[in-house]
């Protein structure tokens, strides 16, 4: 009739585990479905790639009007350090710096700057000298002053007047009035 306390705690040790049933049919269906999905995706991607390649071959002859030319592809000026393949435009023409050390551009520019410092610069259209080396400019300036004064140095009151005139400047505090400050 009723179970005793001892009978309730009785455990059937023959049935204490869960039976492990593997659904082999489900695994096989999943594997076949996954394989078919991969094959179909691969086939669709192959068709898409071929379609895009034929379209690219057809439009290769006609150039896109928005496509940048070689000059527009360069980064904006000033190019402080260009990437390999770039060059610089100098007096001697375009210098290609492709496959050269990163310092090659600076060395090339430094040579041109030294040349400008020692020889000066001429206008390409007129041939007239635009810039002079500093020492030559000083010498020419002094020669012109000597010619303007007929080779005579200005002394006395006139020399003092020229000196004071050269030392007087219109300062910012004068706001354009005729009063001038004298610098040392």
ZALUM-168962 format. One record per residue: residue number from 1; x, y, z of N, C-alpha, C in turn. Coordinates in Angstrom, 3 decimals, always signed. Each point is the difference from the previous one (the first is absolute). Layout:
+-----+----------+----------+----------+----------+----------+----------+----------+----------+----------+
!   n !     n.c1 !     n.c2 !     n.c3 !    ca.c1 !    ca.c2 !    ca.c3 !     c.c1 !     c.c2 !     c.c3 !
+-----+----------+----------+----------+----------+----------+----------+----------+----------+----------+
! NUM !        X !        Y !        Z !        X !        Y !        Z !        X !        Y !        Z !
...
+-----+----------+----------+----------+----------+----------+----------+----------+----------+----------+
//
This chain:
+-----+----------+----------+----------+----------+----------+----------+----------+----------+----------+
!   n !     n.c1 !     n.c2 !     n.c3 !    ca.c1 !    ca.c2 !    ca.c3 !     c.c1 !     c.c2 !     c.c3 !
+-----+----------+----------+----------+----------+----------+----------+----------+----------+----------+
!   1 !   +0.814 !   -1.177 !   +0.000 !   -0.814 !   +1.177 !   +0.000 !   +0.847 !   +1.226 !   +0.000 !
!   2 !   +0.319 !   +0.471 !   +1.058 !   +0.823 !   +1.191 !   +0.026 !   +1.471 !   -0.345 !   +0.032 !
!   3 !   +0.736 !   +0.907 !   -0.443 !   +1.450 !   -0.224 !   -0.022 !   +0.587 !   +0.505 !   +1.289 !
!   4 !   +0.947 !   -0.684 !   +0.449 !   +0.683 !   +0.430 !   +1.201 !   +1.053 !   +1.029 !   -0.359 !
!   5 !   +0.494 !   +0.606 !   +1.029 !   +1.018 !   +1.033 !   -0.189 !   +1.215 !   -0.571 !   -0.692 !
!   6 !   +0.328 !   -1.206 !   +0.316 !   +1.180 !   -0.620 !   -0.569 !   -0.229 !   -0.327 !   -1.473 !
!   7 !   -1.167 !   -0.342 !   -0.380 !   -0.292 !   -0.347 !   -1.374 !   -0.033 !   +1.220 !   -0.903 !
!   8 !   -0.340 !   +1.155 !   +0.546 !   -0.036 !   +1.222 !   -0.804 !   +1.393 !   +0.432 !   -0.422 !
!   9 !   +0.986 !   -0.214 !   +0.810 !   +1.339 !   +0.432 !   -0.316 !   +0.737 !   -1.003 !   -0.869 !
!  10 !   -0.655 !   -1.070 !   -0.321 !   +0.643 !   -0.997 !   -0.832 !   +0.163 !   +0.538 !   -1.421 !
!  11 !   +1.181 !   -0.148 !   -0.538 !   +0.309 !   +0.488 !   -1.332 !   +0.330 !   -1.200 !   -0.867 !
!  12 !   -0.511 !   +0.048 !   -1.194 !   +0.305 !   -1.065 !   -0.944 !   +1.285 !   +0.378 !   -0.741 !
!  13 !   +1.078 !   -0.638 !   +0.364 !   +1.308 !   +0.345 !   -0.585 !   +0.155 !   -0.505 !   -1.417 !
!  14 !   -0.832 !   -0.769 !   -0.487 !   +0.066 !   -0.454 !   -1.383 !   -0.462 !   +1.097 !   -0.959 !
!  15 !   -0.803 !   +0.925 !   +0.442 !   -0.547 !   +1.051 !   -0.854 !   +0.484 !   +1.394 !   +0.422 !
!  16 !   +1.180 !   +0.141 !   +0.586 !   +0.473 !   +1.310 !   +0.464 !   +0.646 !   +0.841 !   -1.098 !
!  17 !   +0.175 !   -0.455 !   -1.171 !   +0.586 !   +0.776 !   -1.085 !   -1.025 !   +0.216 !   -1.097 !
!  18 !   +0.272 !   +1.060 !   -0.784 !   -0.903 !   +0.282 !   -1.116 !   +0.552 !   -0.704 !   -1.216 !
!  19 !   -0.813 !   -0.620 !   -0.718 !   +0.474 !   -0.712 !   -1.182 !   +0.452 !   +1.014 !   -1.039 !
!  20 !   +1.117 !   -0.236 !   -0.610 !   +0.593 !   +0.903 !   -0.978 !   -0.366 !   -0.492 !   -1.385 !
!  21 !   -0.967 !   +0.669 !   -0.579 !   -0.446 !   -0.397 !   -1.320 !   +0.451 !   +1.092 !   -0.961 !
!  22 !   +0.845 !   -0.332 !   -0.941 !   +0.491 !   +0.941 !   -0.996 !   -0.883 !   -0.140 !   -1.223 !
!  23 !   -0.537 !   +1.177 !   -0.437 !   -0.836 !   -0.014 !   -1.194 !   +0.878 !   +0.120 !   -1.235 !
!  24 !   +0.488 !   -1.122 !   -0.484 !   +0.908 !   -0.019 !   -1.132 !   -0.662 !   +0.562 !   -1.257 !
!  25 !   -1.266 !   -0.213 !   -0.152 !   -0.706 !   +0.511 !   -1.174 !   +0.018 !   +1.531 !   -0.021 !
!  26 !   -0.170 !   +0.669 !   +1.139 !   +0.036 !   +1.463 !   +0.077 !   +1.378 !   +0.566 !   -0.327 !
!  27 !   +1.033 !   -0.672 !   +0.469 !   +1.378 !   +0.458 !   -0.300 !   +0.282 !   -0.119 !   -1.485 !
!  28 !   -0.431 !   -1.103 !   -0.606 !   +0.244 !   -0.188 !   -1.443 !   -0.769 !   +1.036 !   -0.798 !
!  29 !   -1.255 !   +0.276 !   +0.339 !   -0.776 !   +1.025 !   -0.710 !   +0.649 !   +1.384 !   +0.141 !
!  30 !   +0.451 !   +0.330 !   +1.194 !   +0.644 !   +1.306 !   +0.221 !   +1.282 !   +0.128 !   -0.832 !
!  31 !   +0.818 !   -1.069 !   -0.033 !   +1.250 !   +0.022 !   -0.763 !   -0.278 !   +0.163 !   -1.493 !
!  32 !   -0.957 !   -0.731 !   -0.498 !   -0.335 !   +0.098 !   -1.433 !   -0.542 !   +1.397 !   -0.309 !
!  33 !   -0.857 !   +0.533 !   +0.847 !   -0.548 !   +1.347 !   -0.207 !   +1.087 !   +1.056 !   +0.038 !
!  34 !   +0.933 !   -0.100 !   +0.952 !   +1.106 !   +0.961 !   +0.081 !   +0.879 !   -0.078 !   -1.237 !
!  35 !   +0.297 !   -1.214 !   -0.469 !   +0.816 !   -0.166 !   -1.204 !   -0.682 !   +0.625 !   -1.207 !
!  36 !   -1.305 !   -0.259 !   -0.147 !   -0.732 !   +0.571 !   -1.138 !   -0.029 !   +1.524 !   +0.078 !
!  37 !   -0.164 !   +0.565 !   +1.195 !   +0.009 !   +1.456 !   +0.167 !   +1.347 !   +0.589 !   -0.416 !
!  38 !   +1.083 !   -0.648 !   +0.379 !   +1.344 !   +0.473 !   -0.373 !   +0.197 !   -0.083 !   -1.499 !
!  39 !   -0.405 !   -1.097 !   -0.617 !   +0.165 !   -0.167 !   -1.454 !   -0.830 !   +1.033 !   -0.751 !
!  40 !   -1.237 !   +0.207 !   +0.410 !   -0.860 !   +0.983 !   -0.671 !   +0.578 !   +1.409 !   +0.167 !
!  41 !   +0.465 !   +0.352 !   +1.215 !   +0.597 !   +1.327 !   +0.220 !   +1.248 !   +0.186 !   -0.862 !
!  42 !   +0.846 !   -1.034 !   -0.071 !   +1.195 !   +0.083 !   -0.834 !   -0.369 !   +0.205 !   -1.465 !
!  43 !   -1.008 !   -0.761 !   -0.469 !   -0.428 !   +0.134 !   -1.395 !   -0.532 !   +1.395 !   -0.290 !
!  44 !   -0.805 !   +0.559 !   +0.895 !   -0.539 !   +1.347 !   -0.207 !   +1.120 !   +1.052 !   -0.001 !
!  45 !   +0.978 !   -0.136 !   +0.891 !   +1.115 !   +0.952 !   +0.035 !   +0.838 !   -0.094 !   -1.279 !
!  46 !   +0.167 !   -1.210 !   -0.528 !   +0.756 !   -0.178 !   -1.237 !   -0.720 !   +0.662 !   -1.170 !
!  47 !   -1.310 !   -0.179 !   -0.065 !   -0.794 !   +0.646 !   -1.058 !   +0.085 !   +1.519 !   +0.132 !
!  48 !   -0.110 !   +0.516 !   +1.217 !   +0.081 !   +1.446 !   +0.228 !   +1.369 !   +0.554 !   -0.385 !
!  49 !   +1.062 !   -0.728 !   +0.330 !   +1.347 !   +0.466 !   -0.360 !   +0.178 !   +0.050 !   -1.509 !
!  50 !   -0.456 !   -1.019 !   -0.709 !   +0.106 !   -0.001 !   -1.462 !   -0.802 !   +1.135 !   -0.608 !
!  51 !   -1.176 !   +0.269 !   +0.525 !   -0.818 !   +1.100 !   -0.523 !   +0.696 !   +1.339 !   +0.218 !
!  52 !   +0.598 !   +0.172 !   +1.174 !   +0.688 !   +1.265 !   +0.273 !   +1.255 !   +0.160 !   -0.857 !
!  53 !   +0.724 !   -1.094 !   -0.261 !   +1.187 !   +0.078 !   -0.851 !   -0.361 !   +0.351 !   -1.439 !
!  54 !   -1.063 !   -0.579 !   -0.521 !   -0.407 !   +0.342 !   -1.374 !   -0.473 !   +1.446 !   -0.074 !
!  55 !   -0.678 !   +0.472 !   +1.039 !   -0.430 !   +1.394 !   +0.014 !   +1.215 !   +0.930 !   +0.056 !
!  56 !   +1.012 !   -0.360 !   +0.768 !   +1.204 !   +0.826 !   +0.091 !   +0.741 !   +0.035 !   -1.330 !
!  57 !   +0.031 !   -1.133 !   -0.724 !   +0.671 !   -0.030 !   -1.306 !   -0.739 !   +0.876 !   -1.012 !
!  58 !   -1.324 !   +0.016 !   +0.087 !   -0.790 !   +0.816 !   -0.927 !   +0.188 !   +1.486 !   +0.252 !
!  59 !   +0.107 !   +0.398 !   +1.257 !   +0.123 !   +1.420 !   +0.327 !   +1.446 !   +0.459 !   +0.088 !
!  60 !   +0.956 !   -0.888 !   -0.245 !   +1.410 !   +0.370 !   +0.091 !   +0.390 !   +0.995 !   -1.085 !
!  61 !   -0.613 !   -0.112 !   -1.170 !   +0.340 !   +0.897 !   -1.106 !   -0.459 !   +1.428 !   +0.269 !
!  62 !   -1.134 !   +0.158 !   +0.606 !   -0.498 !   +1.333 !   +0.290 !   +0.492 !   +0.424 !   +1.379 !
!  63 !   +0.677 !   +1.126 !   +0.045 !   +0.553 !   +0.471 !   +1.268 !   -1.038 !   +0.832 !   +0.740 !
!  64 !   -0.076 !   -0.206 !   +1.278 !   -0.936 !   +0.727 !   +0.842 !   +0.408 !   +1.474 !   +0.042 !
!  65 !   -0.910 !   +0.936 !   -0.256 !   +0.375 !   +1.411 !   +0.023 !   +0.348 !   +0.502 !   +1.400 !
!  66 !   -0.427 !   -0.707 !   +1.045 !   +0.309 !   +0.423 !   +1.365 !   +1.303 !   -0.599 !   +0.517 !
!  67 !   +0.630 !   -0.838 !   -0.819 !   +1.233 !   -0.645 !   +0.448 !   +1.133 !   +1.031 !   +0.034 !
!  68 !   +0.807 !   -0.035 !   +1.063 !   +1.087 !   +0.968 !   +0.156 !   +1.164 !   -0.351 !   -0.923 !
!  69 !   +0.656 !   +1.040 !   -0.508 !   +1.183 !   -0.240 !   -0.804 !   +1.214 !   -0.140 !   +0.913 !
!  70 !   +1.178 !   -0.203 !   -0.583 !   +1.210 !   -0.255 !   +0.789 !   +0.344 !   +1.160 !   +0.921 !
!  71 !   -0.166 !   +1.222 !   -0.461 !   +0.345 !   +1.172 !   +0.815 !   -0.981 !   +0.177 !   +1.159 !
!  72 !   -1.271 !   -0.303 !   -0.222 !   -1.012 !   +0.167 !   +1.041 !   +0.110 !   -1.055 !   +1.094 !
!  73 !   +0.646 !   -1.124 !   -0.295 !   +0.152 !   -1.054 !   +0.999 !   +1.038 !   +0.354 !   +1.056 !
!  74 !   +0.866 !   +0.949 !   -0.295 !   +1.027 !   +0.383 !   +0.963 !   -0.629 !   +0.709 !   +1.188 !
!  75 !   +0.607 !   -0.115 !   +1.180 !   -0.536 !   +0.738 !   +1.154 !   +0.201 !   +1.495 !   -0.190 !
!  76 !   -0.736 !   +0.831 !   +0.715 !   +0.106 !   +1.448 !   -0.204 !   +1.360 !   +0.539 !   +0.425 !
!  77 !   +0.367 !   +1.146 !   -0.565 !   +1.250 !   +0.668 !   +0.360 !   -0.133 !   +0.589 !   +1.379 !
!  78 !   +0.997 !   +0.227 !   +0.756 !   +1.376 !   -0.420 !   -0.217 !   +0.158 !   -1.455 !   +0.387 !
!  79 !   +0.736 !   -0.720 !   -0.800 !   +0.274 !   -1.402 !   +0.301 !   +1.302 !   -0.060 !   +0.759 !
!  80 !   -0.099 !   -0.039 !   +1.312 !   +1.196 !   +0.046 !   +0.826 !   +0.806 !   -1.278 !   -0.123 !
!  81 !   -0.653 !   -1.111 !   -0.052 !   +0.691 !   -1.253 !   -0.242 !   -0.914 !   -0.830 !   -0.874 !
!  82 !   +0.419 !   -0.234 !   -1.206 !   -0.866 !   -0.714 !   -0.924 !   +0.208 !   -1.492 !   +0.147 !
!  83 !   -0.958 !   -0.729 !   -0.476 !   +0.086 !   -1.451 !   +0.022 !   +0.872 !   -0.462 !   -1.157 !
!  84 !   +0.523 !   -1.229 !   +0.050 !   +0.803 !   -0.493 !   -1.119 !   -0.795 !   +0.056 !   -1.294 !
!  85 !   +0.655 !   +0.368 !   -1.055 !   -0.667 !   +0.125 !   -1.286 !   -0.262 !   +1.438 !   -0.367 !
!  86 !   +0.092 !   +0.910 !   +0.939 !   -0.194 !   +1.404 !   -0.303 !   +1.340 !   +0.630 !   -0.350 !
!  87 !   -0.054 !   +1.135 !   -0.600 !   +1.196 !   +0.741 !   -0.343 !   -0.222 !   +1.465 !   +0.267 !
!  88 !   +0.995 !   +0.796 !   -0.321 !   -0.132 !   +1.442 !   +0.178 !   +0.322 !   +0.688 !   -1.313 !
!  89 !   -0.615 !   +1.143 !   -0.209 !   +0.265 !   +0.801 !   -1.183 !   +1.018 !   +1.059 !   +0.376 !
!  90 !   +1.147 !   -0.060 !   -0.609 !   +1.053 !   +0.960 !   +0.287 !   +0.384 !   +0.770 !   -1.250 !
!  91 !   +1.080 !   +0.762 !   +0.111 !   +0.474 !   +0.769 !   -1.155 !   +0.493 !   -0.921 !   -1.106 !
!  92 !   +0.484 !   -1.165 !   +0.384 !   +0.524 !   -0.945 !   -0.988 !   -1.077 !   -0.948 !   -0.510 !
!  93 !   -1.259 !   +0.283 !   +0.298 !   -1.099 !   -0.851 !   -0.437 !   -0.481 !   -0.891 !   +1.128 !
!  94 !   -0.775 !   -0.980 !   -0.359 !   -0.572 !   -0.905 !   +1.000 !   +1.052 !   -1.018 !   +0.422 !
!  95 !   +0.184 !   -0.125 !   +1.310 !   +0.938 !   -0.962 !   +0.561 !   -0.822 !   -1.119 !   +0.631 !
!  96 !   +0.171 !   -1.221 !   -0.504 !   -0.751 !   -1.141 !   +0.502 !   +0.691 !   -0.537 !   +1.244 !
!  97 !   -0.744 !   -0.111 !   +1.099 !   +0.561 !   -0.481 !   +1.263 !   -0.483 !   -1.402 !   +0.338 !
!  98 !   -0.481 !   -0.714 !   -0.999 !   -0.509 !   -1.334 !   +0.240 !   +1.139 !   -0.925 !   +0.398 !
!  99 !   -0.258 !   -0.811 !   +0.996 !   +0.952 !   -0.990 !   +0.507 !   +1.277 !   +0.626 !   +0.535 !
! 100 !   -0.086 !   +1.213 !   +0.495 !   +1.149 !   +0.658 !   +0.623 !   -0.276 !   +0.171 !   +1.481 !
! 101 !   +1.035 !   +0.332 !   +0.732 !   -0.130 !   +0.191 !   +1.446 !   -0.952 !   +1.156 !   +0.289 !
! 102 !   -0.664 !   +0.002 !   +1.162 !   -0.914 !   +1.096 !   +0.333 !   +0.692 !   +1.361 !   +0.042 !
! 103 !   +1.308 !   +0.038 !   +0.277 !   +0.728 !   +1.258 !   +0.077 !   +0.361 !   +0.539 !   -1.378 !
! 104 !   -0.229 !   -0.783 !   -1.060 !   +0.408 !   +0.420 !   -1.340 !   -0.706 !   +1.286 !   -0.420 !
! 105 !   -1.259 !   +0.137 !   +0.362 !   -0.738 !   +1.211 !   -0.373 !   +0.598 !   +1.225 !   +0.699 !
! 106 !   +0.285 !   -0.131 !   +1.293 !   +0.577 !   +1.132 !   +0.726 !   +1.370 !   +0.364 !   -0.553 !
! 107 !   +0.791 !   -0.987 !   -0.304 !   +1.341 !   +0.282 !   -0.545 !   -0.100 !   +0.725 !   -1.345 !
! 108 !   -0.944 !   -0.416 !   -0.824 !   -0.191 !   +0.643 !   -1.304 !   -0.427 !   +1.457 !   +0.188 !
! 109 !   -0.963 !   +0.234 !   +0.895 !   -0.457 !   +1.359 !   +0.257 !   +1.106 !   +0.848 !   +0.629 !
! 110 !   +0.796 !   -0.591 !   +0.882 !   +1.092 !   +0.733 !   +0.635 !   +1.030 !   +0.443 !   -1.041 !
! 111 !   +0.286 !   -0.866 !   -0.975 !   +0.928 !   +0.386 !   -1.074 !   -0.549 !   +1.186 !   -0.793 !
! 112 !   -1.311 !   -0.023 !   -0.292 !   -0.592 !   +1.112 !   -0.750 !   +0.008 !   +1.285 !   +0.824 !
! 113 !   -0.253 !   -0.100 !   +1.312 !   +0.009 !   +1.188 !   +0.854 !   +1.399 !   +0.586 !   +0.098 !
! 114 !   +1.014 !   -0.850 !   +0.103 !   +1.386 !   +0.497 !   +0.055 !   +0.370 !   +0.687 !   -1.308 !
! 115 !   -0.463 !   -0.561 !   -1.108 !   +0.271 !   +0.607 !   -1.303 !   -0.663 !   +1.382 !   -0.079 !
! 116 !   -1.252 !   +0.104 !   +0.473 !   -0.680 !   +1.296 !   +0.004 !   +0.714 !   +1.001 !   +0.906 !
! 117 !   +0.521 !   -0.475 !   +1.118 !   +0.680 !   +0.880 !   +0.940 !   +1.319 !   +0.528 !   -0.566 !
! 118 !   +0.682 !   -0.833 !   -0.757 !   +1.299 !   +0.425 !   -0.534 !   -0.118 !   +0.691 !   -1.352 !
! 119 !   -0.908 !   -0.440 !   -0.863 !   -0.082 !   +0.548 !   -1.353 !   -1.159 !   +0.966 !   -0.218 !
! 120 !   -1.028 !   -0.066 !   +0.840 !   -1.178 !   +0.844 !   -0.211 !   -0.999 !   -0.705 !   -0.895 !
! 121 !   -1.073 !   +0.722 !   -0.326 !   -1.062 !   -0.579 !   -0.814 !   -0.359 !   +0.962 !   -1.116 !
! 122 !   -0.254 !   -0.551 !   -1.187 !   -0.364 !   +0.822 !   -1.146 !   -1.434 !   -0.307 !   -0.399 !
! 123 !   -0.683 !   +1.033 !   -0.518 !   -1.357 !   -0.175 !   -0.503 !   +0.071 !   -0.810 !   -1.290 !
! 124 !   -0.748 !   -1.109 !   -0.115 !   +0.103 !   -0.830 !   -1.203 !   -0.520 !   +0.690 !   -1.259 !
! 125 !   -0.899 !   +0.987 !   +0.158 !   -0.571 !   +0.661 !   -1.173 !   +0.888 !   +1.142 !   -0.509 !
! 126 !   +0.514 !   +0.791 !   +0.920 !   +0.781 !   +1.177 !   -0.419 !   +1.494 !   -0.197 !   +0.131 !
! 127 !   +0.425 !   -0.936 !   +0.831 !   +1.428 !   -0.196 !   +0.209 !   +0.597 !   +0.990 !   +0.992 !
! 128 !   -0.833 !   +0.851 !   +0.576 !   +0.470 !   +0.990 !   +0.966 !   +0.215 !   -0.654 !   +1.362 !
! 129 !   +0.995 !   +0.474 !   +0.723 !   +0.315 !   -0.571 !   +1.302 !   -1.077 !   +0.416 !   +1.007 !
! 130 !   -0.607 !   -0.980 !   +0.652 !   -1.052 !   +0.267 !   +0.983 !   +0.602 !   +0.075 !   +1.395 !
! 131 !   +0.787 !   -0.996 !   +0.349 !   +0.629 !   -0.017 !   +1.315 !   +1.509 !   -0.086 !   -0.159 !
! 132 !   +0.677 !   +0.606 !   +0.931 !   +1.461 !   -0.009 !   +0.001 !   +0.500 !   -0.644 !   +1.282 !
! 133 !   +1.210 !   -0.532 !   -0.036 !   +0.598 !   -0.424 !   +1.254 !   +0.190 !   +1.211 !   +0.915 !
! 134 !   -0.015 !   -0.213 !   +1.289 !   +0.018 !   +1.100 !   +0.973 !   +1.239 !   +0.869 !   -0.161 !
! 135 !   +1.153 !   -0.614 !   -0.119 !   +1.245 !   +0.775 !   -0.107 !   +0.004 !   +0.861 !   -1.269 !
! 136 !   -0.477 !   -0.557 !   -1.094 !   -0.047 !   +0.771 !   -1.248 !   -1.024 !   +1.134 !   +0.097 !
! 137 !   -1.125 !   -0.244 !   +0.651 !   -1.014 !   +1.041 !   +0.173 !   +0.555 !   +1.148 !   +0.853 !
! 138 !   +0.736 !   -0.321 !   +1.054 !   +0.607 !   +1.046 !   +0.837 !   +0.983 !   +0.836 !   -0.816 !
! 139 !   +0.833 !   -0.685 !   -0.774 !   +0.996 !   +0.711 !   -0.801 !   -0.680 !   +0.924 !   -1.014 !
! 140 !   -1.038 !   -0.478 !   -0.689 !   -0.705 !   +0.832 !   -0.975 !   -0.683 !   +1.191 !   +0.673 !
! 141 !   -0.578 !   -0.240 !   +1.164 !   -0.669 !   +1.076 !   +0.727 !   +1.001 !   +1.099 !   +0.355 !
! 142 !   +1.151 !   -0.398 !   +0.499 !   +1.016 !   +0.989 !   +0.357 !   +0.519 !   +0.728 !   -1.240 !
! 143 !   +0.163 !   -0.687 !   -1.110 !   +0.446 !   +0.642 !   -1.240 !   -1.028 !   +1.017 !   -0.485 !
! 144 !   -1.291 !   -0.350 !   +0.066 !   -1.043 !   +0.921 !   -0.445 !   -0.046 !   +1.245 !   +0.886 !
! 145 !   +0.177 !   -0.176 !   +1.304 !   +0.023 !   +1.156 !   +0.903 !   +1.199 !   +0.885 !   -0.298 !
! 146 !   +1.127 !   -0.619 !   -0.296 !   +1.194 !   +0.787 !   -0.314 !   -0.199 !   +0.766 !   -1.314 !
! 147 !   -0.655 !   -0.617 !   -0.980 !   -0.253 !   +0.688 !   -1.273 !   -0.993 !   +1.150 !   +0.191 !
! 148 !   -1.034 !   -0.236 !   +0.875 !   -1.003 !   +1.040 !   +0.239 !   +0.633 !   +1.219 !   +0.658 !
! 149 !   +1.005 !   -0.204 !   +0.814 !   +0.677 !   +1.111 !   +0.686 !   +1.271 !   +0.415 !   -0.717 !
! 150 !   +0.157 !   -0.440 !   -1.254 !   +1.192 !   +0.314 !   -0.805 !   +1.278 !   -0.490 !   +0.673 !
! 151 !   -0.113 !   -1.105 !   +0.708 !   +1.180 !   -0.585 !   +0.625 !   +0.470 !   +0.752 !   +1.224 !
! 152 !   -0.761 !   +1.000 !   +0.455 !   +0.414 !   +0.807 !   +1.148 !   -0.836 !   -0.410 !   +1.203 !
! 153 !   +0.645 !   -0.217 !   +1.120 !   -0.716 !   -0.328 !   +1.225 !   -0.668 !   +1.256 !   +0.534 !
! 154 !   -1.172 !   -0.150 !   +0.554 !   -0.751 !   +1.142 !   +0.527 !   +0.463 !   +0.231 !   +1.429 !
! 155 !   +0.467 !   +1.202 !   +0.287 !   +0.474 !   +0.360 !   +1.339 !   -0.691 !   +1.270 !   +0.453 !
! 156 !   +0.212 !   +0.342 !   +1.242 !   -0.506 !   +1.278 !   +0.503 !   -1.487 !   -0.034 !   +0.243 !
! 157 !   -0.616 !   +1.207 !   -0.205 !   -1.426 !   +0.132 !   +0.276 !   -0.846 !   -0.866 !   -0.934 !
! 158 !   +0.393 !   -0.064 !   -1.243 !   -0.772 !   -0.803 !   -0.952 !   +0.058 !   -1.479 !   +0.373 !
! 159 !   +1.150 !   -0.472 !   +0.427 !   +0.143 !   -1.384 !   +0.438 !   -0.829 !   -0.276 !   +1.238 !
! 160 !   +0.002 !   +0.987 !   +0.924 !   -0.810 !   -0.145 !   +1.217 !   -1.481 !   -0.046 !   -0.345 !
! 161 !   -0.420 !   +0.810 !   -0.970 !   -1.405 !   +0.033 !   -0.423 !   -0.399 !   -1.343 !   -0.631 !
! 162 !   +0.852 !   -0.547 !   -0.839 !   -0.285 !   -1.293 !   -0.630 !   -0.060 !   -1.094 !   +1.060 !
! 163 !   +0.906 !   +0.051 !   +0.996 !   +0.015 !   -0.986 !   +1.065 !   -1.296 !   +0.068 !   +0.818 !
! 164 !   -0.417 !   +1.204 !   +0.386 !   -1.234 !   +0.148 !   +0.780 !   -1.224 !   -0.426 !   -0.807 !
! 165 !   +0.021 !   +0.282 !   -1.287 !   -1.120 !   -0.370 !   -0.861 !   -0.090 !   -1.531 !   -0.126 !
! 166 !   +1.140 !   -0.635 !   -0.051 !   -0.014 !   -1.463 !   -0.123 !   -0.390 !   -0.667 !   +1.305 !
! 167 !   +0.217 !   +0.660 !   +1.124 !   -0.332 !   -0.579 !   +1.298 !   -1.443 !   +0.266 !   +0.418 !
! 168 !   -0.671 !   +0.960 !   -0.607 !   -1.366 !   +0.321 !   +0.411 !   -0.983 !   -0.922 !   -0.729 !
! 169 !   -0.912 !   -0.543 !   +0.768 !   -0.998 !   -0.907 !   -0.559 !   -1.373 !   +0.448 !   +0.466 !
! 170 !   -1.009 !   -0.355 !   -0.760 !   -1.372 !   +0.264 !   +0.414 !   -0.394 !   -1.165 !   +0.885 !
! 171 !   -0.303 !   +0.297 !   +1.245 !   -0.316 !   -1.078 !   +0.941 !   -1.490 !   -0.300 !   -0.024 !
! 172 !   -0.360 !   -1.093 !   +0.600 !   -1.411 !   -0.376 !   +0.074 !   -0.773 !   +0.940 !   +0.919 !
! 173 !   +0.685 !   +0.529 !   +0.996 !   -0.695 !   +0.876 !   +0.936 !   -0.298 !   +1.366 !   -0.601 !
! 174 !   +0.661 !   +0.352 !   -1.103 !   -0.261 !   +1.303 !   -0.608 !   -1.287 !   -0.010 !   -0.814 !
! 175 !   -0.507 !   -1.183 !   -0.331 !   -1.254 !   -0.164 !   -0.758 !   +0.010 !   +0.778 !   -1.305 !
! 176 !   +1.131 !   +0.049 !   -0.654 !   +0.086 !   +0.655 !   -1.297 !   +0.262 !   +1.490 !   +0.075 !
! 177 !   +0.122 !   +0.585 !   +1.200 !   +0.293 !   +1.428 !   +0.111 !   +1.438 !   +0.241 !   -0.448 !
! 178 !   +0.356 !   +1.194 !   -0.189 !   +1.321 !   +0.327 !   -0.517 !   +1.094 !   -0.153 !   +1.044 !
! 179 !   -0.346 !   -0.132 !   +1.264 !   +1.043 !   -0.156 !   +1.017 !   +0.641 !   -1.374 !   -0.173 !
! 180 !   +1.266 !   -0.069 !   +0.149 !   +0.730 !   -1.250 !   -0.169 !   +0.834 !   -0.281 !   +1.225 !
! 181 !   +0.287 !   -1.233 !   +0.209 !   +0.890 !   -0.409 !   +1.071 !   +1.400 !   -0.177 !   -0.583 !
! 182 !   +0.988 !   +0.169 !   +0.845 !   +1.370 !   -0.172 !   -0.451 !   +0.529 !   -1.272 !   +0.660 !
! 183 !   +0.527 !   -0.881 !   -0.835 !   +0.550 !   -1.220 !   +0.543 !   +1.505 !   +0.140 !   +0.135 !
! 184 !   +0.555 !   -0.830 !   +0.797 !   +1.438 !   +0.078 !   +0.220 !   +0.767 !   -0.620 !   -1.131 !
+-----+----------+----------+----------+----------+----------+----------+----------+----------+----------+
//
